[in-house]
Amino acid sequence: MSPARCAPRIWPSRTPAVPARRNDPAAAGPPLGEFGRIERFFKPLAAGFPGARGLADDAAVFGVPAGKELVVTTDAMVAGVHFLPDDHPADIAAKLLRTNLSDLAAMAAEPLAYTLVTALPRGLGEEWLAAFAAGLAADQERFGIALAGGDSVGTSGPITLSVTAFGLVPAGRAVPRWGGRAGDCLFVTGTIGDATLGLDIALGRRVVEDVAVRESLLARLRRPDPRTTLGPRLAGLATAMLDVSDGLVADLGHLCAESGLSAVVEAAKVPLSPAARALAGGDSAVLARLLTGGDDYELLFSAPAGARPALQDLALRTGVPVTGIGRLEAGEAGAVTVLDAGGAPLALPRRGWEHF
Amino acid sequence: MSPARCAPRIWPSRTPAVPARRNDPAAAGPPLGEFGRIERFFKPLAAGFPGARGLADDAAVFGVPAGKELVVTTDAMVAGVHFLPDDHPADIAAKLLRTNLSDLAAMAAEPLAYTLVTALPRGLGEEWLAAFAAGLAADQERFGIALAGGDSVGTSGPITLSVTAFGLVPAGRAVPRWGGRAGDCLFVTGTIGDATLGLDIALGRRVVEDVAVRESLLARLRRPDPRTTLGPRLAGLATAMLDVSDGLVADLGHLCAESGLSAVVEAAKVPLSPAARALAGGDSAVLARLLTGGDDYELLFSAPAGARPALQDLALRTGVPVTGIGRLEAGEAGAVTVLDAGGAPLALPRRGWEHF
């Protein structure tokens, strides 16, 4: 599927403005202690979900509707590893929640609720927690999800956060990583590589003079846009799916390995934002970095060629660009070949980001 | 309910032997990386739970049977805060899983599965992880639970672990903290204060010459015994319930606060192990410490006096001692009075353990 045949390209697509930094004046005064913090910052986040039992019980309790299955995913983030220590707490909250929502979308699940574990340095002020909670509240409203429970502990180490997110999918309709078939086309949502450029900017490795471009790339790093609207609609269309977190090539390798297939990607078809295209400027080393940098949180999926009209319709209706980038083939399981514009294999120094 | 009327006292009750320390020879060789660690240590733990999808997908997927509700709880532990850095990894695994199972029991839920987040220092060897995984495997078999998913990240800080545990309860039958009624009797399972003494021993604050006594108290600290068999059977009998983690008095305060009532406890009725009774030796300051020390992971619940015969029967059938210790009363919500043997209020320097 070429971009022209597939869907209008919307850029920047739903990228939210970074909210004004906010200090909660109510957070002044003596330290609250664990129960005070739960009362002030977390109970309001659970108000919309009866199963949270007001965070006043030992556990959350909720049912799963007949004909549905529960989808459960967990992602953790550590300061200095997954975010920068001076990132705004609301951005950290958004990234934490959205990386989990992206996993739900990659299973074709609708978001339901989440639990939160915070391990915070004792010296971290309540202003930080107030801004973090405000970020969660904003995203709860945006994505229709609520806090179901959690735990708060102190740590002598860096800020460590994890979310376990719950979603619902019609029984038997979750899209696995392993359903790809030889001959299926490969599709990706949105654009690839912007978060890698955003990280370069955040680390001072790259200077981008244009404020709007710089901010849009930083936003892609800090506030990924999980495809929660499109993902559930891909049940029955996508044969295999995951979200791109470690890098397009690495994650495609996972999809291929689980499907027992190999893949060929045409680099020229991989959707880049205008900013990424301008910054790459035809440099194949930069392009290779964008395809392996990760943190994209776009959906990568396989589907038969016959699904193209339905995908085009879905892309139009959801406003999420969907682009064909290659195909699955019989061959060495997990092998990914990226071809440059001339049809030669692109040199990739690495496939993606390893966590240890 | 006096101990004599209630159930035979079994001591040490189901306290497991500390397993031999085991180094996995397969853990030698070059570092495995994140995917290698998942493959070797975590995938085997998920083999018994189809919903884990072999840890090969973006999320776990499972149904909840008709007529049941899902119960979800999360507990986190940080080295140096919730366990001692040189504790055996299998003990850490047991405590992590069991504190969560205790929360499920306190809701009257049967254990189903769990997700695990590990944030581990990069220098921590694979022998540690092998022993930790072996501890999880042993407890999975013991409690009939399996790994459903998780995340593994690196950290520059201390070992940080969290579990989100899932249980099932008949719809509408989860026992809340807030259902207590004035006049209800208060009951507690097992014995109180042993983990506090175990912590004293572990920290070198107390010397206990008798090896069997010392080991049994340390085991109560390191390997709590969640009441997973009794807990689900208390649905319909207990009006309010929680598990004792912060300290008997503090947690009873929570039950009272949520129920809008006060409580009176007779200190002489609080069940102590022979070891704790000998070490307390009638010293009311030591007794006060045992009642406020925490880490007991016993069930504390209220029930009408008419439930005594049913409770006695359950205690006999499950082998879990159940002891009446006091009653709920109308009065200041959350107030707890502990009376000594002479009927005078016992001085309590604190109610329990605050996490920050």
Interface residues (C-beta under 8 A of the other chain):
Chain A: P31 G33 E34 F35 R37 R53 A56 D57 D58 A59 A60 V61 F62 G63 V64 A66 K68 E69 L70 V71 V72 T73 T74 D75 A76 M77 V78 G80 V81 H82 D103 L104 A106 M107 A109 T115 L116 V117 A119 R122 A148 G149 G150 D151 S152 V153 G154 T155 S156 G157 P158 T160 S162 T164 F166 G167 V169 A171 A174 P176 R177 W178 M241 L242 D243 E258 E354 H355 F356
Chain B: P31 G33 E34 F35 R37 R53 A56 D57 D58 A59 A60 V61 F62 G63 V64 A66 K68 E69 L70 V71 V72 T73 T74 D75 A76 M77 V78 G80 V81 H82 D103 L104 A106 M107 A109 T115 L116 V117 A119 R122 A148 G149 G150 D151 S152 V153 G154 T155 S156 G157 P158 T160 S162 T164 F166 G167 V169 A171 A174 P176 R177 W178 M241 L242 D243 E258 E354 H355 F356
